[in-house]
């Protein structure tokens, strides 16, 4: 919630003539973030003053916040109850209506699954056993002392650090192979001048493989190869002059995706690697600046995050444009960037996005604020 709403609410409570002490206490509880206490006080007040529109509006906002918190805690019944109360008070509000429909859909899906299970149980024939089965042995629980646990953890940590410090041979082989592959594909493209999408797809695959190899440990790669050779490898993965209508099959996090456009993903990786492989801050800024207006939300978010370290005013200006965009994916990327920056301006943007009309954007912003300790 915007800070000036809290100030205006407090001024309204203390300076306006109120006839009910419970409504005043409810406003104070709402300003402090104690929504459950505010809901209880407003329920008692509305039972005695059902025609107070100000109390109804405040109760509707409190019920929406309690419903969202219940969804985050996994209490679907409470979320549905609060959403229904808010919807009865103001059915014309889009946020309240979307939240009410969403909680109704959750209840409908669960009821349908219960009915299916009941039908399956009714169709199953009872099975009779001649002899009772022996009870299963309880699982054996192994206990470890704190000293043994700390010793094992310290050993594993040192082993991981040792393995990371020593670059495996397959990294160098992968870099050499993919650099050779890129040059080979480029030569084939130069001689034949083919514009087919398959040629571009293979070209992008090779660039993505090289980018993954450089991302393994860019600092050590730069140290071993030297700044000039590392910069040459960085230039090879640039996505310039690549068509935007390429579709490939991509395996990511153990899942396979078809018809994926790899160019935005490659561009986002290039932006992250620019800070390592470009020496001068001026070169980094000039390299990233064109991507601040990129149409892909993933590329634009990475560009804003990196630019904030060099030009915070420009980065915040672009971030505000993303947060106020009509595209929901631009807003979701803005939520992610605000979570990465963790500044006061970013928290203010998250507070605005938490009351967005899009339920997905609002829930994502509220969850990010809760993780940062803004919502308790």
C-alpha positions, -999 to +999 in steps of 0.1 A: +000+000+000+012+035-008+026+054+023+003+084+018-027+061+022-016+053+057-011+090+065-045+100+050-062+071+069-047+082+102-056+119+097-091+108+088-095+088+120-082+114+143-097+146+129-131+134+116-160+131+140-167+094+145-196+080+164-183+045+169-151+037+189-148+003+172-144+019+138-116+041+151-098+012+166-102-008+134-086+020+114-057+021+138-053-017+135-054-015+097-027+012+097-005-010+119-010-040+097-031-060+122-058-070+097-074-097+118-081-074+147-094-048+122-118-074+107-132-084+141-137-047+152-154-038+118-177-069+120-190-058+154-193-022+142-212-031+109-236-053+128-247-021+147-242+004+118-250-016+086-254+016+065-219+031+071-203+032+036-168+042+050-168+012+073-179-011+044-151+001+021-125-004+049-139-039+057-137-048+020-101-039+018-093-057+050-110-089+038-091-088+005-058-086+023-067-114+047-078-136+017-045-131+000-026-139+032-046-171+036-038-181+000-001-177+008-005-198+039-023-226+021-056-220+040-081-222+011-112-222+032-103-190+050-093-174+017-126-183+002-145-170+033-128-136+033-131-133-005-168-139-003-173-113+024-154-087+003-173-096-028-207-092-011-197-057+000-184-045-034-190-069-063-181-042-089-144-041-078-123-060-104-096-071-079-122-084-054-142-102-082-111-119-096-100-130-061-135-143-054-137-163-087-102-177-081-111-190-046-144-205-060-125-224-087-102-239-060-132-251-041-148-265-072-117-285-082-114-300-048-151-310-046-149-327-080-119-347-070-136-358-038-167-369-057-145-389-081-127-406-052-161-415-036-173-430-069-141-451-072-144-464-037-181-473-043-171-494-074-142-512-058-150-547-045-141-554-008-111-577-005-109-601+024-077-614+039-073-648+054-046-637+079-038-603+092-006-589+079+023-584+102+029-548+112+056-531+093+088-525+112+092-488+121+119-470+100+153-469+117+163-434+126+200-425+125+211-398+148+242-378+143+259-356+168+264-319+161+301-323+160+299-350+133+274-330+113+296-299+114+327-319+104+309-335+074+295-301+063+330-285+066+345-313+046+319-311+018+323-273+016+361-275+012+357-303-014+333-282-034+356-251-032+385-273-043+367-287-073+354-252-084+389-237-081+403-264-105+386-259-139+379-294-155+394-302-188+360-305-204+354-268-200+384-259-222+374-286-247+339-273-247+351-237-253+375-248-281+349-271-297+321-245-297+344-217-309+354-240-338+317-249-344+307-212-345+334-204-370+324-234-391+288-225-392+297-189-400+318-200-429+291-222-442+266-194-440+290-169-457+297-192-487+262-206-492+243-175-480+214-195-468+187-178-450+169-209-438+159-210-401+177-243-395+210-227-402+202-199-377+190-224-352+223-244-353+242-211-351+222-200-320+226-235-304+264-232-307+263-197-292+242-209-262+266-238-256+296-214-255+277-190-232+270-218-208+306-227-208+316-191-201+290-188-173+305-218-155+331-196-138+337-165-159+363-150-136+386-180-137+381-183-175+391-146-179+421-151-157+434-182-175+428-169-211+436-133-205+414-102-210+418-099-247+411-136-256+382-136-232+368-105-248+370-122-282+351-152-270+325-128-255+320-111-289+313-145-305+281-151-284+266-117-294+231-122-308+233-093-333+216-097-367+197-128-356+161-133-367+135-133-340+113-161-354+137-191-346+121-220-328+141-248-313+137-276-287+153-266-254+160-288-223+160-267-191+160-278-154+153-314-165+123-304-187+120-303-224+103-274-242+095-272-279+090-241-301+112-220-279+127-188-292+164-189-280+174-154-290+160-136-259+175-162-236+209-158-253+206-120-251+199-122-214+230-143-208+251-119-228+240-090-206+250-109-175+284-117-189+291-082-201+301-070-166+329-097-165+343-096-200+341-058-207+369-039-190+356-003-188+324+007-171+317+031-200+318+002-224+294-018-202+269+011-201+271+016-239+267-021-245+236-025-222+218+008-230+201-005-263+186-034-244+167-012-219+140-007-246+140-044-257+105-058-262+113-091-244+106-088-206+134-112-197+161-092-216+148-059-204+148-070-167+184-082-169+194-049-185+178-028-158+193-050-131+228-046-145+224-009-155+214+000-119+250-005-108+263+021-132+234+045-138+207+041-111+185+070-123+182+056-158+176+021-145+148+033-121+132+053-149+130+021-171+118+001-141+089+025-135+079+021-172+079-017-168+058-015-136+032+008-153+031-012-185-001-029-197+018-061-204+015-084-174+049-101-182+066-067-181+051-061-146+061-096-134+097-089-146+095-056-127+086-075-095+117-097-100+140-067-106+127-050-075+134-081-055+170-081-068+176-044-061+162-043-026+161-005-023+135+018-009+123+029-043+120-008-053+100-015-022+076+014-030+071+000-065+063-034-050+037-018-028+020-003-058+022-036-078+007-055-048-026-037-054-025-043-092-056-053-110-039-085-123-042-111-096-010-128-107+010-096-106-005-086-072+002-120-056+038-120-069+045-085-055+028-093-022+049-125-019+081-106-026+072-079+000+065-106+025+099-122+019+115-088+025+096-083+058+072-056+046+041-077+052+039-094+085 
